[in-house]
Amino acid sequence: MTADPPSPRTSGAFRSVIGLVVVSLLLFLAVAGLAAHRELAAAEARKQMLERRIDETRQRNEELRRQVEFLQTNPATLEHLAREEYRMALPRRRDHRRRRARVIQQLKRPASVPAKRSCLHVLWWPGFVTSGGSPPLRGRWLRSVEPPPVPNPGSHGGSATGRGSAAPLQPRTPHGLGSALVFSSAPSRSVGRPPTRHRPARCDSSCFE
């Protein structure tokens, strides 16, 4: 028995399918090649840009290195640069081993706080007469801004001792129940000790009679 020869319709359809597959494959390869070419062009452009940046960075580093060498060999220029542009101070002490000047930053010192003037609080009790003869004040606190002035010992004037130097005047403090309790509002504190509190003396009902 002999095989039947293929019909012309079957061979024509098979050829058309093979041709369609080949054309599709060629079209896919063309699109892929075009996309790869575009990506390759973008990568090439980026590579050139990076190379230019590398060259610029190298040139900048070389310029900075030359500037550093110039400043190291010229202390006056370094001092001028530190003082005028960077607001830094150049100390007089230099490192003789490395032969280069040290530059340190000068910090601003905090503003000095003015010292407070000490005030004297005086508690006036009944029965005490002031130096001016004014009537005493009852149960009030009076503030004295400054203590009485002390004359210069070398000044000329009358002296009770007869040696030609005036004795310093001290505020008169009476004794007894009519005395005035004087203490400072800003007591001095020593290191490691708590501040001492001044307590006024107690007075019974006989003080206000």
C-alpha positions as CSV (number, residue, x, y, z in Angstrom):
1,M,0.0,0.0,0.0
2,T,1.3,3.4,-0.9
3,A,0.8,6.6,1.2
4,D,-1.5,9.3,-0.1
5,P,0.4,12.4,-1.3
6,P,-0.3,15.6,0.8
7,S,-2.9,17.8,-0.6
8,P,-1.9,21.3,-1.8
9,R,-4.2,23.0,0.7
10,T,-2.5,21.5,3.7
11,S,1.0,22.4,2.5
12,G,0.0,26.0,1.7
13,A,-1.6,26.5,5.2
14,F,1.5,25.1,6.9
15,R,3.8,27.4,5.0
16,S,1.7,30.5,5.9
17,V,1.8,29.6,9.6
18,I,5.6,29.2,9.5
19,G,6.0,32.5,7.7
20,L,3.8,34.3,10.3
21,V,5.9,32.9,13.1
22,V,9.1,33.9,11.5
23,V,7.8,37.4,10.8
24,S,6.7,37.8,14.5
25,L,10.0,36.6,15.7
26,L,11.9,39.1,13.5
27,L,9.6,41.9,14.6
28,F,10.2,41.0,18.3
29,L,13.9,41.0,17.7
30,A,13.8,44.4,16.0
31,V,11.8,46.0,18.9
32,A,14.2,44.5,21.5
33,G,17.2,45.7,19.6
34,L,15.8,49.2,19.4
35,A,15.0,49.3,23.1
36,A,18.5,48.0,23.9
37,H,20.0,50.7,21.7
38,R,18.1,53.4,23.5
39,E,19.2,52.0,26.9
40,L,22.7,51.8,25.7
41,A,22.7,55.4,24.5
42,A,21.3,56.5,27.9
43,A,24.0,54.5,29.8
44,E,26.7,55.9,27.6
45,A,25.5,59.5,28.3
46,R,25.4,58.8,32.0
47,K,28.9,57.3,31.9
48,Q,30.3,60.4,30.1
49,M,28.6,62.7,32.7
50,L,30.1,60.7,35.6
51,E,33.5,60.8,33.9
52,R,33.3,64.6,33.7
53,R,32.3,64.8,37.3
54,I,35.2,62.6,38.3
55,D,37.6,64.9,36.3
56,E,36.1,68.0,37.9
57,T,36.4,66.5,41.4
58,R,40.1,65.6,40.8
59,Q,40.8,69.1,39.6
60,R,39.1,70.5,42.7
61,N,41.0,68.2,45.0
62,E,44.3,69.2,43.3
63,E,43.4,72.9,43.8
64,L,42.6,72.4,47.5
65,R,45.8,70.4,48.0
66,R,47.8,73.3,46.5
67,Q,45.9,75.8,48.7
68,V,46.6,73.7,51.8
69,E,50.3,73.5,51.0
70,F,50.4,77.3,50.4
71,L,48.6,78.0,53.7
72,Q,50.9,75.7,55.6
73,T,54.0,77.5,54.3
74,N,52.5,81.0,55.0
75,P,51.3,81.5,58.7
76,A,50.4,85.1,58.0
77,T,47.9,84.1,55.3
78,L,46.5,81.3,57.5
79,E,46.1,83.8,60.4
80,H,44.3,86.3,58.2
81,L,42.0,83.5,56.8
82,A,41.2,82.3,60.3
83,R,40.5,85.7,61.8
84,E,38.7,87.4,58.9
85,E,36.7,84.6,57.2
86,Y,36.3,81.9,59.8
87,R,36.3,84.0,63.0
88,M,38.9,81.8,64.6
89,A,42.0,82.7,66.7
90,L,45.6,81.7,65.9
91,P,47.5,81.1,69.2
92,R,51.2,82.0,69.5
93,R,52.2,78.5,70.4
94,R,53.1,76.4,67.3
95,D,54.1,72.9,66.7
96,H,57.8,72.8,65.9
97,R,57.8,69.2,64.9
98,R,55.3,69.5,62.0
99,R,56.1,73.1,61.3
100,R,52.5,74.0,61.0
101,A,50.4,76.4,63.0
102,R,47.5,75.3,65.1
103,V,44.2,76.9,64.6
104,I,41.6,76.7,67.3
105,Q,38.1,78.2,67.6
106,Q,37.6,81.0,70.1
107,L,34.4,80.6,72.0
108,K,32.6,83.6,73.3
109,R,32.8,84.1,77.0
110,P,29.5,84.5,78.9
111,A,28.6,88.0,79.9
112,S,29.7,88.7,83.5
113,V,26.8,89.0,85.9
114,P,27.0,92.2,87.9
115,A,27.3,91.6,91.6
116,K,24.2,92.3,93.7
117,R,24.5,95.1,96.2
118,S,23.8,93.7,99.7
119,C,21.0,95.3,101.5
120,L,20.5,95.5,105.3
121,H,17.2,94.6,106.8
122,V,16.6,96.2,110.2
123,L,13.8,95.2,112.5
124,W,12.9,98.2,114.7
125,W,11.5,97.4,118.1
126,P,9.5,99.8,120.4
127,G,11.5,101.9,122.7
128,F,14.3,102.6,120.2
129,V,14.8,106.2,119.2
130,T,16.4,106.9,115.8
131,S,19.4,109.2,115.4
132,G,17.2,112.0,113.9
133,G,14.9,112.0,116.9
134,S,11.9,110.7,114.9
135,P,9.4,108.5,116.7
136,P,10.1,104.7,116.5
137,L,8.2,102.5,114.0
138,R,6.3,99.5,115.3
139,G,6.4,96.1,113.6
140,R,7.8,97.2,110.2
141,W,10.8,96.2,108.1
142,L,13.0,99.0,106.8
143,R,15.6,98.5,104.0
144,S,18.9,100.4,104.1
145,V,20.5,100.7,100.7
146,E,24.1,101.2,101.7
147,P,25.9,101.2,105.1
148,P,27.1,104.5,106.5
149,P,30.3,105.8,104.9
150,V,33.6,105.1,106.6
151,P,36.1,108.0,106.5
152,N,39.7,107.5,105.2
153,P,42.1,106.8,108.1
154,G,44.7,109.1,106.6
155,S,42.4,112.1,106.4
156,H,42.9,115.1,108.7
157,G,40.4,115.7,111.4
158,G,39.7,115.4,115.0
159,S,40.6,112.1,116.7
160,A,39.5,110.7,120.0
161,T,42.7,108.7,120.3
162,G,45.0,111.7,119.7
163,R,47.1,110.0,117.0
164,G,46.0,112.1,114.1
165,S,43.8,109.4,112.4
166,A,40.1,109.4,112.6
167,A,38.5,106.3,113.9
168,P,36.0,104.6,111.5
169,L,32.4,105.4,112.2
170,Q,30.3,102.4,113.1
171,P,26.5,102.3,113.2
172,R,25.2,102.6,116.7
173,T,23.4,99.5,117.8
174,P,21.5,99.9,121.1
175,H,21.3,97.1,123.7
176,G,18.4,95.7,125.5
177,L,14.8,95.1,124.3
178,G,14.9,98.2,122.1
179,S,17.8,96.9,120.0
180,A,17.7,96.5,116.2
181,L,18.4,93.1,114.7
182,V,20.6,93.6,111.6
183,F,21.4,90.9,109.2
184,S,22.3,90.7,105.5
185,S,19.7,89.7,102.8
186,A,22.4,87.8,100.8
187,P,24.4,85.8,103.3
188,S,27.8,84.5,102.2
189,R,27.8,80.8,101.5
190,S,30.9,78.7,101.9
191,V,31.7,75.5,100.0
192,G,30.2,72.4,101.6
193,R,28.2,74.3,104.2
194,P,24.5,75.1,104.1
195,P,23.5,78.8,104.4
196,T,23.0,80.0,107.9
197,R,19.7,81.5,108.8
198,H,19.5,84.4,111.2
199,R,16.5,84.2,113.5
200,P,15.3,87.3,115.4
201,A,15.1,87.1,119.1
202,R,11.7,86.4,120.6
203,C,10.0,89.1,122.6
204,D,7.2,88.7,125.1
205,S,4.3,91.0,125.7
206,S,6.4,93.3,127.9
207,C,8.2,94.6,124.8
208,F,5.1,96.3,123.5
209,E,4.1,98.0,126.7
